[in-house]
C-alpha cells in the first residue's frame, strides 16, 4: 500500500518500501537459505520483485517497511503489517527478515507493534510463525505474548503442509509487551552510541 507511515525508535526506524528497494529485498530474502527457510520463497529476479512491489503499492490494508539504522540509513531488514480487517481492527505482522548480524530484532518488533496500536489504531495484532521455527516462536514467547492457537497445516512450502503458531498482542496487553521490549531496544541503542 502506498503510504508515508514512518516510525523512529532509538537505533532503528521503519520507512515505507519503495520500488528502489527491490534489489535489497531480493538480496536479504534469497542470499542465505538458512535464514529464509521459514519465509515464503520469492523469485531471485529483481524485476519480478519490482513488479510485486508495484502491485503491493496499489493494494489496500498492507503496510511494508524497510528496517534501517538511524545513524547510517543502512537497510537492515524488512517487516510488515497486512491482512488488516478494518471492522475487527486487527492486523497480522510478518514478512520479517533481517540481515545476518543485525541487532534490529527487538526494536523492529517494538516499532511494528507501535505502528499497529498507535498509528493504525488496531485493537489486536497477531503473527503466524511456522511451528518448526523455534527461535522465532521463542522470541514471541519472550516478548510476553501468549500463543493462542496451533493452526494445523496452515502453511504450504515446497508442496508440504506446515503447522503455524499464532501469537496475539491485544491493546490491553500491549503496554506490558512494550515494557519488555522498549528497555531492551534502549540498551542496544546505547551499544551503538558507545561504539562511536
C-alpha positions as CSV (number, residue, x, y, z in Angstrom):
1,X,0.0,0.0,0.0
2,X,1.3,3.4,-0.9
3,X,1.7,5.2,2.5
4,X,4.0,7.6,4.3
5,X,3.9,5.9,7.7
6,X,7.4,6.2,9.3
7,X,8.4,5.2,12.8
8,X,11.6,6.1,14.6
9,X,13.0,4.2,17.6
10,X,16.3,4.5,19.4
11,X,18.7,3.0,16.9
12,X,16.4,1.8,14.1
13,X,13.5,3.2,12.1
14,X,10.8,1.8,9.8
15,X,10.4,3.5,6.4
16,X,7.9,2.5,3.6
17,X,9.2,0.1,1.0
18,X,9.6,1.7,-2.5
19,X,10.4,0.3,-6.0
20,X,14.0,1.2,-5.4
21,X,14.2,-1.5,-2.6
22,X,13.6,-4.4,-5.0
23,X,17.3,-5.3,-5.1
24,X,17.7,-5.2,-1.3
25,X,14.6,-7.3,-0.8
26,X,15.8,-10.0,-3.2
27,X,19.2,-10.0,-1.6
28,X,18.0,-10.2,2.0
29,X,15.4,-12.8,1.2
30,X,17.5,-15.1,-1.1
31,X,21.2,-14.8,-0.1
32,X,21.2,-17.1,2.9
33,X,18.9,-20.1,2.6
34,X,19.2,-21.0,6.3
35,X,17.8,-17.5,7.4
36,X,14.9,-17.5,5.0
37,X,13.9,-21.2,5.1
38,X,10.7,-20.3,7.1
39,X,9.6,-17.5,4.7
40,X,7.6,-17.9,1.5
41,X,10.1,-18.2,-1.3
42,X,10.4,-15.3,-3.8
43,X,11.9,-15.1,-7.2
44,X,15.6,-14.1,-7.4
45,X,14.7,-11.8,-10.3
46,X,14.9,-8.2,-9.3
47,X,12.4,-7.1,-12.0
48,X,9.9,-9.7,-10.7
49,X,10.3,-8.1,-7.2
50,X,9.7,-4.6,-8.7
51,X,6.5,-5.9,-10.3
52,X,5.4,-7.4,-6.9
53,X,6.1,-4.0,-5.2
54,X,4.1,-2.2,-7.9
55,X,1.2,-4.4,-7.2
56,X,1.7,-4.1,-3.4
57,X,1.6,-0.3,-3.7
58,X,-1.9,-0.5,-5.1
59,X,-3.2,-2.9,-2.5
60,X,-5.2,-1.7,0.5
61,X,-4.6,-2.6,4.1
62,X,-1.0,-3.7,3.6
63,X,2.0,-1.9,5.1
64,X,5.5,-2.9,4.3
65,X,8.7,-1.3,5.7
66,X,12.4,-1.4,5.4
67,X,14.1,-1.6,8.8
68,X,17.0,0.8,8.7
69,X,19.7,2.1,11.0
70,X,19.0,5.7,12.0
71,X,22.6,6.8,12.1
72,X,23.6,5.5,8.6
73,X,20.2,4.9,6.9
74,X,21.6,1.4,6.0
75,X,18.9,-1.2,5.3
76,X,18.9,-3.9,8.0
77,X,15.7,-5.9,7.1
78,X,12.0,-5.9,6.3
79,X,8.8,-6.1,8.2
80,X,5.1,-5.6,7.5
81,X,1.5,-5.4,8.8
82,X,-1.0,-6.8,6.4
83,X,-4.4,-8.6,6.3
84,X,-5.9,-5.7,8.1
85,X,-9.5,-6.2,9.0
86,X,-10.9,-2.6,9.4
87,X,-14.1,-3.7,11.1
88,X,-12.5,-6.0,13.6
89,X,-9.5,-3.6,13.9
90,X,-7.0,-6.5,13.6
91,X,-3.9,-7.0,11.6
92,X,-1.1,-9.6,11.0
93,X,2.5,-8.7,11.2
94,X,5.2,-10.6,9.4
95,X,7.5,-10.6,6.3
96,X,10.1,-10.2,9.0
97,X,13.7,-10.9,7.9
98,X,16.9,-9.3,9.0
99,X,20.4,-9.2,7.6
100,X,22.9,-11.6,9.3
101,X,24.4,-10.0,12.3
102,X,21.7,-7.3,12.6
103,X,20.7,-6.1,16.1
104,X,17.3,-4.8,14.9
105,X,15.1,-7.7,16.0
106,X,13.8,-6.3,19.3
107,X,13.4,-2.8,18.2
108,X,11.8,-3.6,14.9
109,X,9.2,-5.8,16.7
110,X,8.6,-2.9,19.2
111,X,8.2,-0.5,16.3
112,X,5.8,-2.7,14.3
113,X,3.6,-3.0,17.4
114,X,3.7,0.7,17.8
115,X,2.6,1.1,14.2
116,X,-0.3,-1.3,14.8
117,X,-1.6,0.2,18.1
118,X,-0.5,3.9,17.9
119,X,-0.6,4.7,14.2
120,X,-3.1,2.3,12.8
121,X,-5.3,2.2,15.9
122,X,-5.7,-1.6,15.8
123,X,-7.2,-3.5,18.7
124,X,-5.1,-6.5,18.2
125,X,-2.0,-7.5,16.2
126,X,-1.1,-11.2,15.6
127,X,1.7,-13.1,14.0
128,X,1.8,-16.6,12.5
129,X,5.1,-18.5,12.7
130,X,5.9,-21.9,11.4
131,X,5.9,-24.2,14.4
132,X,9.3,-25.5,13.4
133,X,10.8,-22.0,13.5
134,X,11.6,-22.4,17.2
135,X,13.9,-19.4,17.6
136,X,11.1,-17.0,16.4
137,X,8.4,-18.8,18.4
138,X,10.6,-18.4,21.4
139,X,11.2,-14.8,20.6
140,X,7.4,-14.1,20.6
141,X,7.0,-16.0,23.9
142,X,9.8,-14.0,25.4
143,X,8.0,-10.7,24.5
144,X,5.2,-11.8,26.8
145,X,2.8,-12.9,24.0
146,X,0.7,-15.9,24.6
147,X,0.4,-18.5,21.8
148,X,-3.4,-18.6,21.2
149,X,-3.6,-21.3,18.6
150,X,-1.7,-24.0,16.8
151,X,-3.0,-23.9,13.2
152,X,-2.6,-27.4,11.7
153,X,-1.3,-27.4,8.1
154,X,-1.6,-23.7,7.8
155,X,1.4,-23.0,5.5
156,X,2.3,-24.8,2.3
157,X,6.0,-24.7,1.4
158,X,7.6,-26.8,-1.3
159,X,4.5,-28.9,-1.7
160,X,4.4,-29.7,2.1
161,X,1.9,-28.6,4.7
162,X,3.3,-27.0,7.9
163,X,1.7,-26.0,11.2
164,X,1.7,-22.4,12.4
165,X,1.8,-20.9,15.9
166,X,-0.5,-17.9,16.3
167,X,0.7,-15.3,18.9
168,X,-1.6,-12.3,19.7
169,X,-1.0,-9.0,21.3
170,X,-4.1,-7.0,22.2
171,X,-4.5,-3.4,23.0
172,X,-4.8,-4.5,26.7
173,X,-1.6,-6.5,26.7
174,X,0.4,-4.0,24.5
175,X,1.6,-1.9,27.5
176,X,3.2,-4.9,29.2
177,X,4.8,-6.1,25.9
178,X,6.1,-2.6,25.4
179,X,7.6,-2.5,28.9
180,X,9.6,-5.7,28.0
181,X,10.8,-4.6,24.6
182,X,11.5,-0.8,24.9
183,X,14.2,-1.1,27.6
184,X,16.0,-3.8,25.5
185,X,15.8,-1.5,22.5
186,X,17.3,1.3,24.5
187,X,20.1,-0.9,25.7
188,X,21.0,-1.9,22.2
189,X,20.9,1.7,21.1
190,X,23.4,2.6,23.9
191,X,25.8,0.0,22.5
192,X,25.7,1.8,19.1
193,X,26.4,5.1,20.7
194,X,29.2,3.7,22.8
195,X,30.9,2.4,19.6
196,X,31.1,5.9,18.1
